[in-house]
Amino acid sequence: MRVWNSFLIGLSALLPLINPLGSALVFLGLVGDVPSVDFKALARKIAINNVIFLGIFELLGSAILNFFGISLPIVQVSGGVVIAAIGWSVLNEQDSQATTNSKREEAQLTAGHAMVDLHEKAFYPFTFPVTSGPGTLVVLLTLSARFSTGDRSVMVLRHIGLFIAIVVLSAAVYFCYAYASKITKAISPSTAHGILRVIAFILLCIGVQIAWNGLSTLLLSVLHH
């Protein structure tokens, strides 16, 4: 049950940020006209990179916080606000292409237009920041810190659920990237954005809940003093 719960939380929180369909549009625009075999090979490499990249951040999340001396309640409040803000912004987007355009602009700023060797760019910029940007890392760090409390066995189960969510999303990234040209023709942007709005509302609720958990802990510590 704990694995399932953490999986659903991780999936709901990370899906609007990774946004495989929107990222596929950016990916398609940057890669251009290449054979389908190259599309699949590059998509496979990006998906594997994404699992490793996010998996490392999940494992080292608590260590990073300890190194900087940041307490869990502070991370919960800050991260919860960030998650809620992201959910709110996606929920209120007027343009169905807004998320996609944002990722495209970020990718162009970091990568430019020169695509000399696509496979050399599999990690940067295709994995980071096109697939998993800074917002994804903030959310993952927050969730990792949240799941790193309680009994050791409970912690392990929660992190397993979060890692499964990362794997599932990376598999979705592979599918969307490998068949980007076909998928973008079959699914209208308005339909994809409608689904994203529902997920964004769930993300907003998750962010508020995480922030409240941290804030209530801080308030209790103040009252006890």
Phi and psi in degrees as a GROMACS rama.xvg file:
@    title "Ramachandran Plot"
@    xaxis  label "Phi"
@    yaxis  label "Psi"
@TYPE xy
-65.4469  -37.069  ARG-2
-63.0446  -44.3578  VAL-3
-64.4807  -43.9533  TRP-4
-62.8829  -47.505  ASN-5
-67.3563  -32.4553  SER-6
-62.8564  -46.4099  PHE-7
-65.8193  -40.733  LEU-8
-63.5002  -47.3962  ILE-9
-62.7266  -41.9342  GLY-10
-65.0495  -45.2313  LEU-11
-66.21  -36.3043  SER-12
-76.4912  -37.3656  ALA-13
-90.3447  -25.4519  LEU-14
-59.0986  -47.1817  LEU-15
-65.4113  -24.339  PRO-16
-83.0614  -46.1942  LEU-17
-71.4126  -41.9385  ILE-18
45.7015  69.8739  ASN-19
-51.761  -40.0802  PRO-20
-67.5948  -46.8926  LEU-21
-64.9381  -40.4969  GLY-22
-65.634  -32.4602  SER-23
-63.3963  -35.7035  ALA-24
-64.7991  -42.3573  LEU-25
-64.5727  -45.9291  VAL-26
-58.0728  -44.7191  PHE-27
-63.2971  -40.2803  LEU-28
-68.2281  -34.6231  GLY-29
-79.3269  -37.5621  LEU-30
-75.4825  -42.2034  VAL-31
83.1431  -151.737  GLY-32
-89.4402  98.9871  ASP-33
-129.76  159.552  VAL-34
-59.5217  151.569  PRO-35
-61.909  -30.2869  SER-36
-63.3551  -42.2421  VAL-37
-67.7139  -35.42  ASP-38
-58.4483  -48.6786  PHE-39
-67.0412  -41.1268  LYS-40
-64.714  -42.4878  ALA-41
-69.2069  -39.8899  LEU-42
-62.7964  -39.6921  ALA-43
-62.6557  -43.445  ARG-44
-65.37  -40.8154  LYS-45
-64.9478  -42.438  ILE-46
-63.3223  -41.9608  ALA-47
-65.8134  -44.104  ILE-48
-58.2804  -39.4755  ASN-49
-65.4497  -41.2535  ASN-50
-62.2663  -46.8324  VAL-51
-65.4786  -46.2038  ILE-52
-59.8747  -52.974  PHE-53
-71.935  -32.3032  LEU-54
-62.9914  -39.9893  GLY-55
-64.691  -42.8205  ILE-56
-64.9592  -34.9039  PHE-57
-65.962  -43.4474  GLU-58
-69.7764  -37.3022  LEU-59
-94.5485  2.45605  LEU-60
-56.0069  -50.7881  GLY-61
-65.1984  -39.0483  SER-62
-63.9571  -39.2526  ALA-63
-63.096  -43.0686  ILE-64
-65.8207  -41.3353  LEU-65
-64.6588  -37.2847  ASN-66
-62.5332  -39.9488  PHE-67
-90.6651  0.160342  PHE-68
68.6123  35.3388  GLY-69
-99.4931  126.553  ILE-70
-79.5467  158.225  SER-71
-62.2873  -44.1618  LEU-72
-58.3662  -37.217  PRO-73
-64.8699  -42.3389  ILE-74
-63.511  -40.5459  VAL-75
-64.051  -43.6992  GLN-76
-65.7717  -50.6454  VAL-77
-64.5483  -49.4248  SER-78
-65.5005  -38.314  GLY-79
-62.2879  -40.3677  GLY-80
-64.1027  -42.9282  VAL-81
-62.9027  -46.1458  VAL-82
-61.8152  -45.199  ILE-83
-63.5487  -39.9046  ALA-84
-64.5098  -39.9779  ALA-85
-65.0159  -45.1699  ILE-86
-60.6642  -41.3411  GLY-87
-64.8207  -42.3805  TRP-88
-65.8612  -40.9336  SER-89
-68.127  -38.3088  VAL-90
-64.0294  -30.6924  LEU-91
-105.635  12.6857  ASN-92
-65.2994  132.61  GLU-93
-83.5413  -35.8501  GLN-94
-98.152  126.458  ASP-95
-65.4195  -15.5796  SER-96
-99.1473  6.83858  GLN-97
-61.2071  -46.0296  ALA-98
-64.2282  -42.3768  THR-99
-64.0919  -44.2902  THR-100
-62.8949  -37.7063  ASN-101
-61.8163  -44.7485  SER-102
-67.3789  -37.0829  LYS-103
-64.7725  -43.5122  ARG-104
-63.2745  -41.299  GLU-105
-64.0291  -40.7418  GLU-106
-67.3516  -40.0359  ALA-107
-67.8247  -34.297  GLN-108
-66.3633  -34.8964  LEU-109
-92.1614  -29.1673  THR-110
-109.084  -25.8904  ALA-111
73.7364  -162.037  GLY-112
-109.717  -6.35105  HIS-113
-79.7681  117.59  ALA-114
-116.864  72.4963  MET-115
-69.2036  -52.907  VAL-116
-132.651  107.138  ASP-117
-62.7108  -38.9671  LEU-118
-69.501  -28.0921  HIS-119
-71.218  -19.7052  GLU-120
-98.8035  12.8178  LYS-121
-61.1724  -38.1812  ALA-122
-85.6301  -54.6681  PHE-123
-120.308  115.446  TYR-124
-103.988  1.9668  PRO-125
-68.5765  -39.3616  PHE-126
-80.9315  -50.605  THR-127
-127.248  120.364  PHE-128
-105.53  3.84142  PRO-129
-62.691  -47.8413  VAL-130
-85.2225  -56.3834  THR-131
-121.35  104.826  SER-132
-93.7825  -171.282  GLY-133
-57.285  -38.1136  PRO-134
-60.714  -39.7521  GLY-135
-61.8563  -41.2383  THR-136
-67.0094  -38.7241  LEU-137
-62.5299  -46.3081  VAL-138
-64.434  -43.3938  VAL-139
-63.6739  -40.0298  LEU-140
-63.0993  -41.3534  LEU-141
-64.8105  -46.3743  THR-142
-65.2015  -40.4107  LEU-143
-60.8227  -42.5074  SER-144
-66.8233  -38.6549  ALA-145
-65.3466  -37.9147  ARG-146
-83.9861  0.0242317  PHE-147
-99.3345  30.0132  SER-148
-121.843  158.194  THR-149
92.3349  -162.244  GLY-150
-64.0218  148.46  ASP-151
-59.3638  -42.9015  ARG-152
-63.8199  -37.1762  SER-153
-65.9337  -42.6117  VAL-154
-58.5658  -45.0561  MET-155
-61.8407  -44.9933  VAL-156
-63.5104  -40.8361  LEU-157
-64.5196  -42.9497  ARG-158
-68.6975  -32.7243  HIS-159
-63.1545  -44.1766  ILE-160
-61.0905  -41.6746  GLY-161
-65.8325  -39.9885  LEU-162
-66.4859  -37.9008  PHE-163
-61.4033  -39.4178  ILE-164
-61.3533  -40.2171  ALA-165
-62.6592  -43.3546  ILE-166
-64.6799  -44.4452  VAL-167
-62.3076  -43.8925  VAL-168
-66.5109  -36.9457  LEU-169
-67.8247  -35.2177  SER-170
-65.2564  -39.0409  ALA-171
-64.7347  -37.5918  ALA-172
-61.3779  -45.5245  VAL-173
-58.4475  -48.2632  TYR-174
-61.2563  -46.7786  PHE-175
-67.5351  -37.8155  CYS-176
-73.2853  -42.5436  TYR-177
-64.9775  -33.6215  ALA-178
-118.677  36.3765  TYR-179
-57.0012  -46.1598  ALA-180
-65.0749  -36.5249  SER-181
-75.103  -42.2331  LYS-182
-66.7366  -42.1209  ILE-183
-66.1018  -22.7774  THR-184
-83.7  -31.0935  LYS-185
-82.6457  -34.5742  ALA-186
-108.587  123.579  ILE-187
-71.9845  147.297  SER-188
-57.9148  -34.7613  PRO-189
-67.3692  -37.6915  SER-190
-66.0198  -46.0496  THR-191
-61.3746  -39.5806  ALA-192
-70.4559  -33.7213  HIS-193
-62.3831  -43.1627  GLY-194
-64.203  -39.8735  ILE-195
-64.9556  -33.3065  LEU-196
-65.5251  -39.2343  ARG-197
-63.511  -45.2231  VAL-198
-64.6134  -35.6115  ILE-199
-64.0869  -36.4113  ALA-200
-65.1454  -41.3467  PHE-201
-62.4101  -40.6079  ILE-202
-62.2389  -40.6154  LEU-203
-60.5114  -44.6086  LEU-204
-64.4212  -40.8648  CYS-205
-62.2587  -42.9325  ILE-206
-62.3937  -43.8294  GLY-207
-63.5782  -41.6785  VAL-208
-63.7928  -44.5423  GLN-209
-63.8793  -43.3988  ILE-210
-62.9537  -40.7758  ALA-211
-65.5758  -39.2892  TRP-212
-58.4134  -44.2842  ASN-213
-69.1052  -41.5523  GLY-214
-66.6834  -40.665  LEU-215
-63.9844  -37.124  SER-216
-65.0807  -42.4785  THR-217
-65.6896  -40.8471  LEU-218
-64.8726  -40.5666  LEU-219
-63.9538  -38.8737  LEU-220
-66.0763  -35.137  SER-221
-69.3853  -43.3453  VAL-222
-65.3472  -35.7318  LEU-223
-68.7059  -25.1513  HIS-224
